[in-house]
Amino acid sequence: MPRYKVTVAYDGTKFAGFQSQPKQRTVQGTLEKALTKMNKGGFIRVFGSGRTDSGVHALGQVVHFDYPSEIPARNMMLALNSLMPLDIEVVASEITTADFHAQFNTIAKCYQYRVSRGRFTNPFKRLYTGHYPYALDLARMEIALQDILGEHDFTSFAASGGVIKNKVRTIYRATVEVDEQNDEVIFEFVGNGFLYNMVRILVATLLEIGNGRRDVHDFQRLFAVKDRQQARGTAPASGLYLKKVYYPGEEAAVKAISMI
């Protein structure tokens, strides 16, 4: 059977995360329901590049699935979009090799986190940004981000619900910028993998550093102590976006990112 590699964007607000769960509305379940309908009731399993939690969004989540008959990739995209709810869009589709796996072939991922800086919670941003109304020193956060780069044990930044024992990950790029027009602070992280809630915990720590509540090099201490309790906070799911997933053949792009 042909194997399809499909990229989807979604608003995670009304989903109980990506992964299928009984009696819950999920991204994976919604895609599987549509494909099964296209296949006249024959169940089609969808495999994602990784999970996103309830309320987390995606600009470039990648999935794969095997379909019993070959449909041109563009037609597959059109057919799926005709069955998608308004909070999911299939943005790309291709027929790939039989050994491609959306999760196991991943070489890097890019996550973005958006923080609204307004004094009060903006009702039109509350589902799509985190919120931090306190003073932030951009220079302090830029210095702190340099300590994240490279290979580290991120035990202090892994939520207790995770099941992965090896907490060592490599961060190729970590940036922060201010979007003055929208009054937002935007963080981006590119790495070879991310632990459960890792980006949200990193952002919460960075905001405390930016506000002067932590030492500017506190990441070095937190890497050493390997204690989740000392990292403390977790930024809200609403500000997190899975921006892009990288696969073999895109090593040059990942290398270029790490040199920026």
C-alpha positions in Angstrom: 0.0 0.0 0.0 1.3 3.5 -0.7 2.5 5.5 2.3 1.5 9.1 2.7 3.4 11.8 4.5 1.0 14.6 5.4 1.6 17.9 7.2 -1.2 19.4 9.2 -1.8 22.6 11.0 -4.3 22.8 13.8 -5.7 25.0 16.6 -5.3 22.8 19.6 -7.8 24.7 21.8 -10.7 22.2 21.5 -8.7 19.1 21.2 -7.6 16.8 24.0 -4.2 16.7 22.5 -2.9 14.9 19.4 -3.0 11.3 20.5 -6.2 9.3 20.3 -8.1 8.8 23.6 -11.4 7.1 24.3 -14.4 9.4 24.2 -12.1 12.4 23.6 -11.8 14.7 20.6 -8.2 14.4 19.3 -6.3 15.4 16.2 -5.2 11.8 15.5 -8.7 10.5 16.0 -10.2 13.2 13.7 -7.7 12.3 10.9 -8.3 8.6 11.4 -12.1 9.1 11.3 -11.8 11.0 8.0 -9.5 8.4 6.4 -11.7 5.6 7.5 -14.7 7.3 5.9 -12.7 7.7 2.7 -11.9 4.0 2.9 -15.6 3.0 3.2 -15.3 2.0 6.8 -11.9 0.3 6.7 -9.9 1.6 9.6 -6.7 3.6 8.7 -4.1 4.1 11.5 -2.4 7.5 11.6 1.1 7.9 13.1 2.3 11.3 14.2 5.8 12.8 14.7 4.9 13.2 18.4 2.2 14.1 20.8 1.0 17.6 21.5 -1.0 18.2 24.6 -4.4 19.7 25.0 -4.4 23.3 24.0 -1.1 23.1 22.1 -1.2 24.2 18.5 0.7 23.1 15.4 1.8 24.9 12.3 3.7 21.8 10.8 2.7 18.5 12.5 3.7 15.6 10.3 1.8 12.3 10.2 2.0 9.2 8.0 -0.4 6.5 7.1 -0.8 3.6 4.6 -3.8 3.8 2.3 -5.2 0.8 0.4 -5.2 2.5 -3.0 -3.0 5.1 -4.6 -4.5 8.5 -4.8 -2.4 11.5 -6.2 -0.9 13.4 -3.2 -2.8 16.6 -4.1 -6.1 14.7 -4.3 -5.4 13.1 -0.9 -4.9 16.6 0.5 -8.1 17.9 -1.1 -10.1 14.9 0.1 -8.9 15.1 3.7 -9.5 18.9 3.8 -13.1 18.4 2.6 -13.6 16.2 5.7 -11.7 18.3 8.2 -13.3 20.5 10.9 -12.4 24.2 10.8 -9.6 23.8 13.4 -7.5 21.4 11.2 -6.0 22.0 7.8 -3.9 19.6 5.7 -1.2 21.9 4.3 1.0 19.4 2.4 0.8 15.8 1.2 3.2 13.5 -0.6 3.6 9.8 -1.3 6.7 8.7 0.5 8.8 5.6 0.9 7.5 2.5 2.6 10.1 2.8 5.4 9.3 6.4 6.3 8.0 6.8 9.8 6.7 10.2 11.0 8.1 9.7 14.6 11.1 7.4 14.3 12.7 9.2 11.4 12.6 12.6 13.0 16.0 14.4 13.2 14.9 17.7 14.7 11.9 19.8 15.7 11.2 23.5 16.0 8.8 24.8 18.6 7.6 28.4 19.0 6.2 29.9 22.1 4.3 33.3 22.1 3.9 35.4 25.2 1.5 38.3 25.4 2.9 41.3 27.3 -0.2 43.3 28.0 -1.1 44.3 31.6 -4.3 42.3 31.3 -5.2 39.1 29.5 -6.3 39.9 26.0 -9.5 38.1 25.3 -8.6 37.6 21.7 -5.1 36.2 22.5 -5.9 34.1 25.5 -6.2 30.8 23.6 -3.1 31.5 21.4 -0.4 33.0 23.7 0.8 32.7 27.2 0.5 35.9 29.3 3.2 37.7 31.3 2.4 41.2 32.5 5.6 41.9 34.3 8.8 43.7 33.2 11.2 41.7 31.0 14.8 42.4 30.2 15.4 41.0 26.7 19.2 41.1 27.2 19.1 38.8 30.2 17.0 36.3 28.4 19.3 36.3 25.4 22.3 35.6 27.7 20.4 32.8 29.4 19.5 31.2 26.1 23.1 30.7 25.2 23.4 28.3 28.2 20.7 26.1 26.7 22.5 25.5 23.5 24.3 22.2 23.0 23.8 18.9 24.7 22.4 18.8 28.3 20.5 16.6 30.7 17.1 18.3 30.9 15.8 16.4 33.9 14.9 19.6 35.6 12.8 20.6 32.6 10.8 17.4 32.2 7.3 17.1 33.6 6.7 14.2 36.0 4.2 12.6 33.6 6.9 11.7 31.1 8.0 8.0 30.7 11.3 8.6 28.8 14.3 7.7 31.1 17.1 9.4 29.0 16.7 13.1 29.5 19.7 14.2 27.4 18.8 16.4 24.5 20.7 18.7 22.1 19.4 22.2 21.4 20.7 23.6 18.1 19.1 27.0 18.3 17.2 29.0 21.0 16.1 32.6 20.4 13.9 35.3 21.7 12.6 38.4 20.0 10.0 41.1 20.6 7.1 41.6 18.3 6.4 45.3 19.1 3.4 45.5 16.8 1.5 42.7 18.6 3.2 43.4 22.0 4.4 39.8 22.2 7.7 38.0 23.1 8.4 35.1 20.8 10.7 32.2 21.8 11.9 29.5 19.3 13.7 26.3 20.0 15.2 23.8 17.6 16.5 20.6 19.0 17.0 16.9 18.3 14.1 16.1 20.7 12.0 17.5 23.4 10.7 16.0 26.7 7.2 16.2 28.0 6.4 19.9 28.7 10.1 20.8 28.3 9.5 23.9 26.1 6.9 25.2 28.5 9.1 24.8 31.5 12.1 26.4 29.7 9.9 29.4 28.8 8.6 29.8 32.4 12.2 29.8 33.6 13.3 32.3 31.0 10.5 34.7 32.0 11.7 34.6 35.6 15.2 35.3 34.4 14.0 38.1 32.3 12.1 39.6 35.3 15.2 39.3 37.5 13.7 36.6 39.8 16.5 34.2 38.8 20.2 34.5 38.2 20.9 35.1 34.5 22.9 31.8 34.4 20.5 29.7 36.5 20.1 27.2 33.7 23.6 26.0 34.5 22.6 25.3 38.1 19.3 23.6 37.0 21.1 21.3 34.6 23.4 20.2 37.4 20.8 19.6 40.2 18.5 17.6 37.9 15.5 18.5 40.1 12.2 19.4 38.4 10.9 21.2 41.6 13.7 23.8 41.3 12.6 24.8 37.8 9.1 25.4 39.3 6.8 26.9 36.7 5.2 25.7 33.4 4.0 28.2 30.9 0.4 27.7 29.6 -0.2 25.3 26.7 -2.0 28.1 24.8 1.2 29.8 23.7 3.0 26.7 22.3 3.2 25.8 18.6 4.9 22.8 16.9 6.3 24.8 14.0 8.3 22.3 11.9 9.6 18.7 11.9 12.8 17.9 10.2 13.7 14.5 8.5 16.7 12.9 6.8 17.6 14.9 3.8 17.2 18.2 5.8 20.4 17.9 7.7 21.8 21.0 5.9 18.8 23.0 7.0 19.3 22.0 10.6 23.0 22.7 10.5 22.3 26.1 9.0 19.9 26.9 11.8 22.5 26.0 14.4 24.9 28.5 12.8 22.5 31.4 12.8 
